[in-house]
Amino acid sequence: DLRGVHAFVQPRADPRAHLVVALRSALVRGAHARLFVGAGIVAGSSAESEWRETEMKSLAMLRALGGGDVVRR
């Protein structure tokens, strides 16, 4: 149940500001963790390279948590 997981972006008053969205997060419960990763889709993005980027991010998070099995959903 992920209804308790929320995030937001707080913009600055400066109209030239760039907004940033967290593209990595984890929900940890006991010995289990659910990892969430994303990629920024911009002009010139390729689906294949963005997918590889999400895989690299998830592997880095998995290693930081001590490894384990990956279950893709």
MOPAC internal coordinates of N, CA, C and O (Angstrom, degrees):
PM7 1SCF
backbone

  N    0.0000 0     0.00 0     0.00 0    0    0    0
  C    1.4541 1     0.00 0     0.00 0    1    0    0
  C    1.5236 1   108.38 1     0.00 0    2    1    0
  O    1.2310 1   120.18 1   -67.59 1    3    2    1
  N    1.3050 1   117.27 1   112.41 1    3    2    1
  C    1.4607 1   121.58 1  -176.27 1    5    3    2
  C    1.5190 1   112.55 1  -103.79 1    6    5    3
  O    1.2310 1   119.28 1  -166.94 1    7    6    5
  N    1.3055 1   118.99 1    13.06 1    7    6    5
  C    1.4654 1   120.44 1  -177.62 1    9    7    6
  C    1.5196 1   112.35 1   -63.36 1   10    9    7
  O    1.2310 1   119.82 1   159.53 1   11   10    9
  N    1.3184 1   117.95 1   -20.47 1   11   10    9
  C    1.4525 1   120.34 1   179.99 1   13   11   10
  C    1.5185 1   113.76 1   -87.39 1   14   13   11
  O    1.2310 1   119.61 1   179.27 1   15   14   13
  N    1.3290 1   118.35 1    -0.73 1   15   14   13
  C    1.4584 1   122.11 1  -178.12 1   17   15   14
  C    1.5230 1   108.61 1   -97.68 1   18   17   15
  O    1.2310 1   120.79 1   -58.29 1   19   18   17
  N    1.3354 1   116.09 1   121.71 1   19   18   17
  C    1.4608 1   120.73 1  -177.80 1   21   19   18
  C    1.5201 1   109.78 1  -139.47 1   22   21   19
  O    1.2310 1   120.84 1   -24.56 1   23   22   21
  N    1.3110 1   116.00 1   155.44 1   23   22   21
  C    1.4633 1   121.69 1   174.91 1   25   23   22
  C    1.5178 1   108.40 1  -151.46 1   26   25   23
  O    1.2310 1   121.03 1   -20.07 1   27   26   25
  N    1.3149 1   115.63 1   159.93 1   27   26   25
  C    1.4529 1   119.46 1   176.31 1   29   27   26
  C    1.5218 1   109.24 1  -152.76 1   30   29   27
  O    1.2310 1   121.30 1   -15.71 1   31   30   29
  N    1.3044 1   115.11 1   164.29 1   31   30   29
  C    1.4594 1   121.84 1   176.41 1   33   31   30
  C    1.5142 1   107.09 1  -112.19 1   34   33   31
  O    1.2310 1   120.62 1   -52.02 1   35   34   33
  N    1.3121 1   116.43 1   127.98 1   35   34   33
  C    1.4607 1   120.21 1   178.51 1   37   35   34
  C    1.5222 1   107.99 1  -102.31 1   38   37   35
  O    1.2310 1   120.33 1   -74.39 1   39   38   37
  N    1.3341 1   116.97 1   105.61 1   39   38   37
  C    1.4671 1   119.04 1  -178.05 1   41   39   38
  C    1.5221 1   111.91 1   -72.30 1   42   41   39
  O    1.2310 1   120.93 1   -23.55 1   43   42   41
  N    1.3054 1   115.82 1   156.45 1   43   42   41
  C    1.4612 1   121.99 1   175.23 1   45   43   42
  C    1.5226 1   109.12 1   -88.99 1   46   45   43
  O    1.2310 1   121.00 1   -16.10 1   47   46   45
  N    1.3095 1   115.69 1   163.90 1   47   46   45
  C    1.4629 1   120.40 1   178.40 1   49   47   46
  C    1.5229 1   111.44 1   -73.48 1   50   49   47
  O    1.2310 1   119.94 1   158.41 1   51   50   49
  N    1.3104 1   117.72 1   -21.59 1   51   50   49
  C    1.4606 1   122.38 1  -178.81 1   53   51   50
  C    1.5322 1   109.80 1   -69.32 1   54   53   51
  O    1.2310 1   119.42 1   -60.10 1   55   54   53
  N    1.3349 1   118.71 1   119.90 1   55   54   53
  C    1.4675 1   120.19 1  -178.07 1   57   55   54
  C    1.5298 1   113.53 1   -66.41 1   58   57   55
  O    1.2310 1   119.97 1   166.41 1   59   58   57
  N    1.3226 1   117.67 1   -13.59 1   59   58   57
  C    1.4665 1   120.91 1   178.44 1   61   59   58
  C    1.5246 1   111.56 1   -90.18 1   62   61   59
  O    1.2310 1   120.12 1  -177.89 1   63   62   61
  N    1.3078 1   117.38 1     2.11 1   63   62   61
  C    1.4631 1   121.36 1  -175.27 1   65   63   62
  C    1.5255 1   111.18 1   -65.09 1   66   65   63
  O    1.2310 1   121.43 1   -33.38 1   67   66   65
  N    1.2976 1   114.87 1   146.62 1   67   66   65
  C    1.4584 1   121.69 1   172.66 1   69   67   66
  C    1.5201 1   106.90 1  -102.16 1   70   69   67
  O    1.2310 1   120.43 1   -45.63 1   71   70   69
  N    1.3125 1   116.79 1   134.37 1   71   70   69
  C    1.4573 1   120.79 1   179.66 1   73   71   70
  C    1.5209 1   109.22 1   -93.26 1   74   73   71
  O    1.2310 1   121.18 1   -34.72 1   75   74   73
  N    1.3051 1   115.35 1   145.28 1   75   74   73
  C    1.4532 1   121.78 1  -178.91 1   77   75   74
  C    1.5226 1   108.22 1  -123.65 1   78   77   75
  O    1.2310 1   120.88 1   -42.40 1   79   78   77
  N    1.3133 1   115.92 1   137.60 1   79   78   77
  C    1.4593 1   121.61 1   177.55 1   81   79   78
  C    1.5226 1   107.53 1  -118.03 1   82   81   79
  O    1.2310 1   120.50 1   -45.55 1   83   82   81
  N    1.3174 1   116.66 1   134.45 1   83   82   81
  C    1.4629 1   120.35 1   177.98 1   85   83   82
  C    1.5270 1   108.98 1   -66.32 1   86   85   83
  O    1.2310 1   120.59 1   -58.16 1   87   86   85
  N    1.3206 1   116.48 1   121.84 1   87   86   85
  C    1.4580 1   121.05 1  -178.73 1   89   87   86
  C    1.5224 1   112.01 1  -104.93 1   90   89   87
  O    1.2310 1   120.74 1  -170.91 1   91   90   89
  N    1.3130 1   116.19 1     9.09 1   91   90   89
  C    1.4642 1   120.81 1   176.93 1   93   91   90
  C    1.5196 1   108.12 1  -139.04 1   94   93   91
  O    1.2310 1   120.75 1   -46.74 1   95   94   93
  N    1.3108 1   116.17 1   133.26 1   95   94   93
  C    1.4603 1   120.16 1   173.83 1   97   95   94
  C    1.5222 1   107.89 1  -158.45 1   98   97   95
  O    1.2310 1   121.08 1   -14.36 1   99   98   97
  N    1.3149 1   115.55 1   165.64 1   99   98   97
  C    1.4594 1   120.65 1   179.62 1  101   99   98
  C    1.5166 1   108.94 1  -145.44 1  102  101   99
  O    1.2310 1   121.50 1   -35.36 1  103  102  101
  N    1.3056 1   114.74 1   144.64 1  103  102  101
  C    1.4554 1   122.25 1   173.29 1  105  103  102
  C    1.5221 1   105.44 1  -113.45 1  106  105  103
  O    1.2310 1   120.42 1   -68.65 1  107  106  105
  N    1.3260 1   116.80 1   111.35 1  107  106  105
  C    1.4606 1   121.79 1  -175.05 1  109  107  106
  C    1.5142 1   108.91 1  -108.99 1  110  109  107
  O    1.2310 1   121.39 1   -52.64 1  111  110  109
  N    1.3237 1   114.94 1   127.36 1  111  110  109
  C    1.4690 1   121.75 1   176.33 1  113  111  110
  C    1.5233 1   107.62 1  -134.68 1  114  113  111
  O    1.2310 1   121.09 1   -72.46 1  115  114  113
  N    1.3054 1   115.52 1   107.54 1  115  114  113
  C    1.4558 1   119.64 1  -178.87 1  117  115  114
  C    1.5196 1   110.84 1    63.25 1  118  117  115
  O    1.2310 1   120.89 1    53.41 1  119  118  117
  N    1.3394 1   115.91 1  -126.59 1  119  118  117
  C    1.4629 1   121.40 1  -178.77 1  121  119  118
  C    1.5218 1   112.40 1   -90.45 1  122  121  119
  O    1.2310 1   119.70 1  -172.90 1  123  122  121
  N    1.3175 1   118.17 1     7.10 1  123  122  121
  C    1.4672 1   122.07 1  -177.61 1  125  123  122
  C    1.5235 1   110.57 1  -116.28 1  126  125  123
  O    1.2310 1   121.15 1   -35.76 1  127  126  125
  N    1.3140 1   115.41 1   144.24 1  127  126  125
  C    1.4650 1   120.81 1   177.05 1  129  127  126
  C    1.5205 1   109.00 1  -135.08 1  130  129  127
  O    1.2310 1   121.07 1   -42.56 1  131  130  129
  N    1.3106 1   115.57 1   137.44 1  131  130  129
  C    1.4603 1   121.72 1   173.10 1  133  131  130
  C    1.5190 1   105.94 1  -108.29 1  134  133  131
  O    1.2310 1   120.86 1   -60.81 1  135  134  133
  N    1.3402 1   115.95 1   119.19 1  135  134  133
  C    1.4577 1   121.48 1  -176.81 1  137  135  134
  C    1.5223 1   109.92 1   -98.15 1  138  137  135
  O    1.2310 1   121.17 1   -36.83 1  139  138  137
  N    1.3263 1   115.36 1   143.17 1  139  138  137
  C    1.4548 1   121.75 1   177.86 1  141  139  138
  C    1.5199 1   107.66 1  -127.79 1  142  141  139
  O    1.2310 1   120.34 1   -53.80 1  143  142  141
  N    1.3071 1   116.95 1   126.20 1  143  142  141
  C    1.4587 1   121.09 1   178.29 1  145  143  142
  C    1.5202 1   109.02 1  -135.21 1  146  145  143
  O    1.2310 1   121.06 1   -23.19 1  147  146  145
  N    1.3116 1   115.59 1   156.81 1  147  146  145
  C    1.4590 1   120.32 1   178.19 1  149  147  146
  C    1.5112 1   109.71 1  -150.69 1  150  149  147
  O    1.2310 1   121.55 1    -2.66 1  151  150  149
  N    1.3076 1   114.64 1   177.34 1  151  150  149
  C    1.4574 1   121.06 1   179.12 1  153  151  150
  C    1.5157 1   108.45 1  -137.14 1  154  153  151
  O    1.2310 1   120.98 1   -28.50 1  155  154  153
  N    1.3003 1   115.73 1   151.50 1  155  154  153
  C    1.4608 1   120.47 1   178.10 1  157  155  154
  C    1.5170 1   110.45 1   -85.57 1  158  157  155
  O    1.2310 1   120.43 1   -61.29 1  159  158  157
  N    1.3187 1   116.78 1   118.71 1  159  158  157
  C    1.4602 1   121.14 1   178.67 1  161  159  158
  C    1.5282 1   107.67 1   -91.12 1  162  161  159
  O    1.2310 1   121.09 1   -62.25 1  163  162  161
  N    1.3035 1   115.53 1   117.75 1  163  162  161
  C    1.4660 1   121.73 1  -179.39 1  165  163  162
  C    1.5287 1   108.21 1  -132.26 1  166  165  163
  O    1.2310 1   120.96 1    -7.63 1  167  166  165
  N    1.3177 1   115.77 1   172.37 1  167  166  165
  C    1.4643 1   119.89 1   176.58 1  169  167  166
  C    1.5248 1   108.62 1   -55.81 1  170  169  167
  O    1.2310 1   120.37 1   -47.91 1  171  170  169
  N    1.2892 1   116.91 1   132.09 1  171  170  169
  C    1.4581 1   120.93 1   179.84 1  173  171  170
  C    1.5193 1   114.07 1    90.55 1  174  173  171
  O    1.2310 1   119.61 1   177.60 1  175  174  173
  N    1.3241 1   118.35 1    -2.40 1  175  174  173
  C    1.4638 1   120.76 1   178.08 1  177  175  174
  C    1.5239 1   109.90 1   -68.80 1  178  177  175
  O    1.2310 1   121.07 1   -31.20 1  179  178  177
  N    1.3169 1   115.56 1   148.80 1  179  178  177
  C    1.4657 1   119.70 1   171.72 1  181  179  178
  C    1.5187 1   107.33 1  -118.51 1  182  181  179
  O    1.2310 1   120.95 1   -41.98 1  183  182  181
  N    1.3178 1   115.78 1   138.02 1  183  182  181
  C    1.4666 1   120.68 1  -177.41 1  185  183  182
  C    1.5234 1   111.15 1   -57.03 1  186  185  183
  O    1.2310 1   120.20 1   138.58 1  187  186  185
  N    1.3170 1   117.23 1   -41.42 1  187  186  185
  C    1.4627 1   120.84 1  -178.10 1  189  187  186
  C    1.5280 1   111.96 1   -63.53 1  190  189  187
  O    1.2310 1   120.06 1   134.73 1  191  190  189
  N    1.3256 1   117.50 1   -45.27 1  191  190  189
  C    1.4680 1   119.24 1  -178.93 1  193  191  190
  C    1.5252 1   111.45 1   -70.38 1  194  193  191
  O    1.2310 1   119.83 1   145.54 1  195  194  193
  N    1.3233 1   117.93 1   -34.46 1  195  194  193
  C    1.4668 1   120.36 1   177.11 1  197  195  194
  C    1.5273 1   110.10 1   -66.52 1  198  197  195
  O    1.2310 1   120.35 1   141.10 1  199  198  197
  N    1.3311 1   116.94 1   -38.90 1  199  198  197
  C    1.4696 1   120.59 1   178.32 1  201  199  198
  C    1.5263 1   109.82 1   -63.65 1  202  201  199
  O    1.2310 1   120.13 1   134.90 1  203  202  201
  N    1.3410 1   117.36 1   -45.10 1  203  202  201
  C    1.4728 1   120.61 1   177.81 1  205  203  202
  C    1.5218 1   110.74 1   -59.86 1  206  205  203
  O    1.2310 1   120.59 1   141.67 1  207  206  205
  N    1.3267 1   116.48 1   -38.33 1  207  206  205
  C    1.4665 1   120.38 1   178.47 1  209  207  206
  C    1.5261 1   110.88 1   -61.99 1  210  209  207
  O    1.2310 1   119.87 1   137.26 1  211  210  209
  N    1.3280 1   117.85 1   -42.74 1  211  210  209
  C    1.4688 1   119.77 1   179.39 1  213  211  210
  C    1.5251 1   110.83 1   -66.39 1  214  213  211
  O    1.2310 1   120.25 1   144.17 1  215  214  213
  N    1.3333 1   117.14 1   -35.83 1  215  214  213
  C    1.4663 1   119.29 1   177.28 1  217  215  214
  C    1.5246 1   111.18 1   -65.10 1  218  217  215
  O    1.2310 1   120.01 1   137.64 1  219  218  217
  N    1.3245 1   117.59 1   -42.36 1  219  218  217
  C    1.4704 1   120.84 1   178.92 1  221  219  218
  C    1.5271 1   110.80 1   -63.33 1  222  221  219
  O    1.2310 1   120.49 1   138.57 1  223  222  221
  N    1.3286 1   116.66 1   -41.43 1  223  222  221
  C    1.4683 1   120.06 1   178.96 1  225  223  222
  C    1.5212 1   110.73 1   -63.04 1  226  225  223
  O    1.2310 1   120.32 1   136.37 1  227  226  225
  N    1.3318 1   116.99 1   -43.63 1  227  226  225
  C    1.4633 1   119.22 1  -177.88 1  229  227  226
  C    1.5242 1   111.06 1   -67.86 1  230  229  227
  O    1.2310 1   119.94 1   142.41 1  231  230  229
  N    1.3359 1   117.72 1   -37.59 1  231  230  229
  C    1.4645 1   119.83 1   177.88 1  233  231  230
  C    1.5215 1   111.37 1   -65.71 1  234  233  231
  O    1.2310 1   120.11 1   140.85 1  235  234  233
  N    1.3260 1   117.39 1   -39.15 1  235  234  233
  C    1.4667 1   120.41 1   177.69 1  237  235  234
  C    1.5247 1   110.47 1   -62.71 1  238  237  235
  O    1.2310 1   120.36 1   138.50 1  239  238  237
  N    1.3213 1   116.91 1   -41.50 1  239  238  237
  C    1.4670 1   120.22 1   178.85 1  241  239  238
  C    1.5212 1   110.55 1   -67.04 1  242  241  239
  O    1.2310 1   120.35 1   138.75 1  243  242  241
  N    1.3281 1   116.94 1   -41.25 1  243  242  241
  C    1.4559 1   121.15 1   179.51 1  245  243  242
  C    1.5271 1   110.61 1   -61.17 1  246  245  243
  O    1.2310 1   120.33 1   135.96 1  247  246  245
  N    1.3176 1   116.97 1   -44.04 1  247  246  245
  C    1.4740 1   120.66 1   177.94 1  249  247  246
  C    1.5277 1   111.07 1   -63.07 1  250  249  247
  O    1.2310 1   120.43 1   139.68 1  251  250  249
  N    1.3281 1   116.77 1   -40.32 1  251  250  249
  C    1.4678 1   120.30 1   179.91 1  253  251  250
  C    1.5210 1   111.42 1   -63.08 1  254  253  251
  O    1.2310 1   120.59 1   151.30 1  255  254  253
  N    1.3227 1   116.48 1   -28.70 1  255  254  253
  C    1.4615 1   121.08 1   179.44 1  257  255  254
  C    1.5231 1   112.46 1   -88.89 1  258  257  255
  O    1.2310 1   119.96 1  -178.70 1  259  258  257
  N    1.3216 1   117.68 1     1.30 1  259  258  257
  C    1.4571 1   120.13 1   176.69 1  261  259  258
  C    1.5112 1   114.23 1    98.48 1  262  261  259
  O    1.2310 1   119.66 1  -163.32 1  263  262  261
  N    1.3244 1   118.25 1    16.68 1  263  262  261
  C    1.4619 1   121.00 1   177.07 1  265  263  262
  C    1.5121 1   112.46 1    84.40 1  266  265  263
  O    1.2310 1   121.44 1    19.49 1  267  266  265
  N    1.3067 1   114.85 1  -160.51 1  267  266  265
  C    1.4590 1   120.67 1  -177.85 1  269  267  266
  C    1.5076 1   110.49 1   124.45 1  270  269  267
  O    1.2310 1   120.89 1     5.73 1  271  270  269
  N    1.3121 1   115.90 1  -174.27 1  271  270  269
  C    1.4554 1   121.34 1  -179.02 1  273  271  270
  C    1.5169 1   110.54 1   -90.09 1  274  273  271
  O    1.2310 1   121.12 1   -34.68 1  275  274  273
  N    1.3235 1   115.47 1   145.32 1  275  274  273
  C    1.4615 1   121.54 1   176.69 1  277  275  274
  C    1.5171 1   108.19 1  -100.27 1  278  277  275
  O    1.2310 1   120.61 1   -52.37 1  279  278  277
  N    1.3091 1   116.44 1   127.63 1  279  278  277
  C    1.4613 1   122.26 1   174.54 1  281  279  278
  C    1.5137 1   106.32 1  -120.26 1  282  281  279
  O    1.2310 1   120.55 1   -65.61 1  283  282  281
  N    1.3221 1   116.56 1   114.39 1  283  282  281
  C    1.4763 1   120.15 1  -179.66 1  285  283  282
  C    1.5137 1   109.22 1   -90.40 1  286  285  283
  O    1.2310 1   121.17 1   -44.08 1  287  286  285
  N    1.3249 1   115.37 1   135.92 1  287  286  285
  C    1.4736 1   120.51 1   177.99 1  289  287  286
  C    1.4874 1   109.74 1  -125.12 1  290  289  287
  O    1.2310 1   120.10 1   180.00 1  291  290  289

